[in-house]
Amino acid sequence: MKGQLLAVRKWGWLKKILFAIALLTFMTSSFLYLTPPGGDMRMWMAETVITTQHRSWAWIFVGAERRDQMVQKMHNDIEDAAKEKQDLNLVKIRKNGEKARSIDELIKVEDISGQFWKGKKMYVYDPTTIKIMTPHKPGEGERISSMVTRTGAVAGVNGGAFDDPEGLGNGFAAIGFIISDGEIIFTDKDGSIPQHIVGFTREGQLVVGKYDAFQLRDMGVSEAVSFYPRLIANGKPLITNGDGGWGRAPRTAVGQKADGTVIFLVIDGRQSHSVGATLKELQDLFLEEGVVNAGNLDGGASSELVVDGELLTKPSSRYGERRLPSAFLVYDDPSSVKATRVWDGVDKIDAGGSHDHPDFLREQAEKKARQQQGQTTPKTTDPKDGAQGTQEGKTSTPQTGAAGDGNASGGTASKGKDATNGTGSTSSGTGANGKATSPAAPNGTGASSSGTSKQPTNGGADDEGSSSTTGNGGSGSHDASAGSTRSPNDASGASSGANTGAGTSGSSQSAGTPATQDKQDDTAGKTAPSNTGASGTSSGSSAGSTSSSSVQSQDVKVAPSMKLDAQ
């Protein structure tokens, strides 16, 4: 044995490094695949990967078959959690007619932390001060700090889902419902199709679940966006086993206590100071506060909290705050502001991506400049290197790079290396305009999308998210865009889904997940509000590749707003 150790010591450094790598790989693989704790860790890593843009890679940890089972279970759990209708009588809102209240009278922010995460908790004492805000101009989303400053809000957190190609989307291609002041500002489904929503009634009750436009109108919902899953329903926790199945990631969630107090949780993640929280941890935090209803919002790199114009959390995006299509903002007088209808009159929505992301393009330009500088830097000579010989009456001339006759070369500049990003496989989506089949009714602006969905679709996450789009209407995947999806439902090998609505259909494929389809239930005899945009079909596929960098667009059919106020 001693002789073997001596032999190893005589190895060269390269051989030692290769041996160490092989030994570490063997030990790690043995732990992960041959021990119960290792199996649990693989499950956790698979859950986390499923809720990102690279979800198809989860097969590495659990195999393709098990990955597909996990995705299907996630979808089923989300749909089951949304079934129970909400009891609005559980929450009693105190009427508060005061105006000109200070920040301290409206909200309170506290630091919170767990074993693997850090974040913020914001109390909003009057739920009627919460309002949905949208970007101020068409073509791109808006940073929350900008929304807060522009509209005079007290505070704000990120809201609903959007298509997010390559994680570099422009934040304008929203997904699901966006409702403000009782008007449908945006929707990509017919009004008769139930969608997952998180919102508030005019009286201030938090509503979380899956509802169509008629039900939202009857409940008096005035502010809402689309996302999920539901965490607490009518006082009952909905995650009773495991950690919720979405792994760890940056999170944003909202809950409400019986006295009407609203609590927003914003957790940092994917960073050294904070890995991220599980859904179960969010649920437990809410239960400790006595929350009776709670739901998950968009997470991942979108998660952030802004108070008085200052960003208090640390978004995981390397570019800082992201441009977003919606946000929950807090106002002393919410009636004094109105969300901009930026999607009205828009025929095409470009979801953005690497082709037009300003920070990414600037980063690539800087890399290219450094590369060119490295290639053109002339060779230099340092007179101190080498022997600069002199003879009596003569001075030797330094020769760059010459060995022995005067000077040794001071060195040459090394060539720069192009550090441009690699690109993944791409896929294409197709769309064709058609006629809406719903009877004439008030309409909202809508869009059928082909882009990477940042909303968890039918069992999907955020994620960024850890990715995420709401599975509103249960489309097999809203994330079926240009080869990459952010919906866990599409996370596996081959999932497809069909979204049906007035003149709108969509399908998405990702490797291996069983197809799901929303049904239009109990719509006979109703005049369906045609809130959707362009009809047609769209398709996309993803199999462990990054999304295409080509332009992602949505067809939009402009229509008058649909008012959700009960007549």
N, C-alpha and C positions, 0 to 999 in steps of 0.2 A: 504494500500500500504506500509505504514511504517512497519507494522507488517510482511509483506512478506519479506521486505528487511532484517529485523532483523533475520527472520528465515533462510534466505540465508547465513547471516554472521555466523550463528551457524553451517553451514555445515562443514564437514571435508574437508581437502585439496583435496583429491581424487575426492570427489563429485563436488567440485568447478571447478576442471580442466575439468571433463567430461561435466559439464554444459557449460563451456566456449567454449569447442570444438563444442558442439552441436549448440550453438548460432552462432558461427562464420560460421559453415557450412551452417546453414539456411540463414544467411544474404548473404554469398557469392553466394550460389545457386540462391537466389532470384534475386540478381543483374545480374548474368550471364544469367539467363534463362527468366527473366521477364522484362528486360529493354533493350531498343535499344543499348545503349553503351555496355552493357554486351554481347549482341548478336554479335556486332562487335569484341569484344575481343575474343569471342569463335571462330569466323571465323579466326582471326589472329593466335590463338593458334593451330587450326586445320591445317592451311597452314604450320606453322612451323614444326609441328609433321610429316606431310606428307613427308617432305623433309629430314627426318632422317631415321635411321634404324628401328625405331619403328612406322613407318607411319600408320600401321593398327589401332593403338590406337586413331587415330583422330576421330573415331566414338564416343568416350566419349564426345567430345565437340559439334559435329554437327549431330551425328547419322550416321549409315552405308550408308543409301541412299544418303544423302547430301555429305558425304565424297566421294562416288563414282562419283558423279556429279562433284565435285571439281577436282578430279584427271583427269577425261575425259576432262574437260575444259582446264586444264593445258596442257594436251597433244595436244589438238587442237590449243591452242595459240602458242605453240612451233613450231608445223608444219606450221602454217600459217606464222609465222615470218620468216621461212626459205625459203619461196617460191620465193620471189623477188630476181632475179639474180643481182649480184653486178656490179655496174658501176665503173670500174677501172679508168676511166678517171677523176673521181672526185678528185683524189689525184695526185698531182704533186710532184715527189721526186727530190730533189736537188742532183746532183751528187757530191759526196765528196770522193776524192781519197786520203785524208790525212791519214797518219798512225802515230803511236806513239802519239795518242791523250791522254790527261789526263782524269781522271774520270769526272772532272767538264765539260770538253768539250763534253763528251759522254752522260752523264745523269745528272739529278737534282732530288733530293728527298725532298719532303715537308711533314710535318705533316698535317693531315686533321681530322676533327671531325664533328659529328652531335649530335643530341639530345641523341641518344642511342648508339653511336658508336665512336670509334677512329681508325685511320689507317694511311696509308702512300700513297702518290701519287708520282710515278716516271715517269719523262719525259725522253724519249730516242729520241735524236735529229736526229740520222741517223738510219732509220729502217732496213737498210741492215746489221747492226751490230748485229741483233737479230738472234739467232740460237737455234734450238731444240737440247737438250742434253739428253742422255740416261744413265742408270747405267753402271758402268765399268766392272761388272762381272755378270754372270748368276745366277739365283736363288733368287735374292732379289733386291729391288729398292735401290736408293741411296739418302741420304739427300742432299738438295740443297746446303747447305754450303760446303759439301764435293765436289759436282760437280764444284762449283765456284772455290774452292781452287785447285782442281786437274787439271782443264783445263785452269786456268789463266783467268777466266772471270772477268768482272768488276762487274756484278750484276746478279741476277736471281730471278725468281718467279716460283711458281708451275705451272704445265701445265695441262695435260689431265687426263682422267678417268682411274680407275683400280678397279678390284674386291677387296673387302675389308671385308672379313669375320669377324664378331663381332667387326668391327672397329679396328682390330688388324692385318690387312693384311700386307704382307711383301713388297708390292709395286711392285711386279714383274709381276702380272697378268694384263697386260694392256688391255684396251678396246678401240675399234675403230681404227682409223688411228694414226700411229706415222710416220711422214715423216721428213727426214732431208737430205739436199743437193739434193733434188729432188728424193730421193729414199724412197720407202716404207719400213721402218724398221720393222714395225709390222702392222698387220690388222687382224681382226677376221671376216671379211666379204669378199665376192667375190668383185672384183674390179668394177663390173657393178652395184653394189648396192649403192645408194647414202647414205652418212653418214654425220652427223653434224660435221663440222670442224671449227677450228679457226687457221689461219695460215698466212703466208706471201709469196708473190711472190718473184722471184729473184730480181725484181726492188724495192721491199720494200713495196708494197701495202698490207694492211691488208685485208684478205678475211674471211668472216664469213657467214656461211650458210650450205646448205645441197647439197653435190656434190658427184658424183662418180669419180673413178680414171681417167677416160677419160677426164672429165671436168676439173679436177685439173691439168692434164697434159696440156690441151689446154690453161688454164689460167696462166700457168707458176708457179704454187705453188711449192715452194721448202722446206718450213718449216711449219709443221702443226701437231696439235693434235686434238682429238675429245672431244668436250663438247658443251654445249648450256645452255640457249637460247640466241638468237640474241637480242640485245638491241636497236641498231640504224642501219638502212639500208638506204644507199644513202641519208643521211642527215635527215631522218624521224625517230622520236621516235616511237618505236613499242609498248610501254606500255602506253596506253592512258586512261585506267581506273584502279582504285585500285592501289595496291602497287607491282603488278607483280605476286602475288599468291604464292610466295615461303616463306613468313614469314621473320623473321630476323635470320641471321646466319653469320658466318665468310664468307667473299667473296673475290674472286680474279677476276678481269675483265680487258679487254684490249680494247682500242679505238685508233682511228687515226684521226688526223686533216687533213684538205685539203692540208696543206704544207708538209705533210708526218710525222710530229712529232707523236710519239707513246706515249700513256699514259697508264700506268699500275696502277690500284687501288687495294690495299690490305687492307682489313678491318678486324680487330680483332673481335672476338665474343665469346659468351657463357662464358663470364667472367664478374666479377664485374665491371671492368673498361670499358667494351664494350660489349653490348648485341649482336650486329651484325647489318648489314644493309639490307634493302630490295632491290630488283632489281630495283624498281622505283628510289630509292635514288642513285643507281649507275648510272642509265640512266641520271638523272638530273645533276649529277656531270660532266658527259661527255658533256652534252649539254652546260653547262656553259663554257666549254673549247673550244667549236666550233667543237667537234668531229663529223665526218660524217659517220663513221662505228664503231660499237662496239659489243663485245660479252662477254658472261660470261664464266669463266674458272672454273676448279674444286675448290671447297670451303671447308667449314667445317674445320676439324682439319688439312687439307693439306695447307690451305692458309698461305703463308709466303713470305717475301721479305728479300733477303740477298744482302748486298752491301759490296764489298771488303772483303768477307769472314765473315762478321759480320751479325748475324741475327737481323734485325731491328724491326720486328713485334713480337707478342706474340701468337704463335699457341695455339689452345685450347686443344690439346692433353696433357694429364697429363705426357706424356713421352717426351714432347718437339717436336723437328722436326721429321717428319715422313719420312720413306723411300718411294720414289716415282719413277714411271717409266719414267717420262719425265719432262722437265722444259724448260722455255724460258730463255736463258742466253744471256747476252750482252758482246760482245768482241770488242776490238779495231780492231783486224784482224780475223774475223770469218773463213776465208779460212785456217787458220793455225790449226784448230781443226776439228775433225770429230767424229760424234756420233758412239758409239760402237754398233755393230749388235749383241747384247747379246742374242737374241732369235734364232739366226741361230743354227741349230743342236740340238735344244731342243725338245724332244718328249713329255714331260709332264711338265706342269706348275703347281706348287703348290702355290696357292694364299696365303698361310699362315693362321694365326689365333692364338688363344690362345695356341695352342699346340707347337708353335715354336717361339713365340714373345719373344725375349731375355729380354726386360724390364719387361714384364708381368710375365714371369717365375721367374725372380729374385725377383719380388715383392711377388709372392706366396711363394717362398722359405723362404723369410724373415718372412712372417706371420707364416709359419709353425714352423720356429725356435723359434719365440716368444711364440707360443702355447706350444711347447714342454718344453721350459724353464719355463713357468708358471706352467706346470703340475709337474715338477720335483724339484721346489724350496722348500727346507726343511723349516719346521716351525722354527721360531726364538723366542727368549725370550729377553725381555728388562728388565734388573734388576730394572729399575726405575719405572716400572709399578707394582703395587701391593706393598705389604709390605714385604720387605725382612727382616724377623724377626731374631734377634740374642739373644742368651741367654748367660749369663756369663759363660765363659769357653766353649761355644759351638757356632758353626756357622751353621745356617740352610742351607741346600742344595736347591738351586733353582730348582723347578720342573716346567718344561714347561707345561703351561696350567693348573697348579694346582691352585685351588682357596683356599686361606686362610692359607696354611701351610708355606708359605715363599714367594713365588713369584706368581704374576699373569702372565699369558702368555703374551709375547710381541706381539702376533698376529700371524696369519698364512697367508701364501701366498695364494692368490686366484688362482684358476685354470684358465689357459688361455682358450681363446675361439677361436675356428677355425673361421677365418674370410674369408674363401675362398668364391669366387664368386659363385652365383647360376648359373645354366645353364638353358637355355630356351629350348623350344621344338626344335627338329631337323627334318630335312628332307633330302632326298637323291636325288642325280642327277645321271642320267645314260647317258652313251655315247657309241656310236658304230661307229667304223671306217667304212667308205664307200669310194666309188670312187668319185673323183671330176668329175663333168659333163661338166665343161667349156672346150672349145678348148685350145690346148696348147698355152701358152703365157708366157711372163715374169711374174715371181711370186714374192710375198713378203711373209715373214714368218707370220703365223697367228695362232690363237688359238681359239678353242671353249671353253667357260669357264663355270665352275660351281663354283661360289663363290659369295660372296656378292658384288654387283656392287657398286662402289663408284661414278658411273657416272649417271647422271639423265637420265633414259631411257624412251623415249617417254613420255615426260611430267614429267620428274623426276628431282630431284635436287641433289644437293649436299647435298649437302649438305652436307655430313658428316656433302650430304651432304649433312650441312644439306643434305644430300646425294646426289649421283649423278652419272650417266653415260650418255653418250650421246645416244640419241635414234637413233643412226645411223641406217639407213635402217629401222627404225621404228619397231624394234622388240618389242613385247609387253613388254618385260623387259629384259635388260641385267643383271638385278639384281636377276635373278632367281637362286640364289645359296644357297644351303644348308639351306634353311629355312629362310633366311633373305635377304632382298633386300634393296638397298639404292636408288632405283629409285622411284620417286613419282608416276610414272605410275603404279607401283605395289603396291602403297601405300594402296590401299583399299582392300576390301575384296576379290575379285576374279578376277584377271586380267590375261590374257594370251596373248601371242604373239608368232608369228613364224618368225624366221629369215631365209630367204632362200638365198642361194648363191651356188656357185660351190662346191658341196659336203658338204655344211654346213647347218645345220638346228638347230634351238634351240627354246625352248619354256619355258615360265616361268609362274608360277601361284602365285598369291597373292590374298587374299580375295577380290573379288567383282568388279574389274575393267573390263570394256569391252575389248575384244581382239582387237589388232591392228596388222596389218601386212604390211610390206614393199612390194612394188611391184617393179619389175625390169622393168622400163619403157625404151622404145626406145633402147633396147639392140639388136634387130634383126640385123643381119649382122655384129655385132661387135665381135671382138675377145676379150673375157672378160679376163682381167688379173686375173689369179687365185691367189689372194693374201691371201686367207683364209687358215686356218690350217685344222685340222682334221675335217672330216665330221662326222655326227652322230647326235644324239639328246641329249638334256639335259633338265632336268626339275627340278623345285624346287618350294616350296610353302612357304608362310609366312602368319601368322595370328597373329600378335601381339607378336611373340616370338622372342627371340634373336637367332642369327644364330648358326648353329651347330659348335661345336669346333672340329669336325673331319676334316681331311685333305681335302682341296679343291684343285682340280687339273683341268688343261685344257689339252686337247689333242692338239698336235701341229704337223703339217705336214711341214717339212722343205722344202723350195724352194728357188731358186735364187731370188735376189732382182729385184723389178720392178722399172725401171727408169722413172720418170715423166717428164724428159726433153723432150720438143717437138723435134721431129726429123726434 
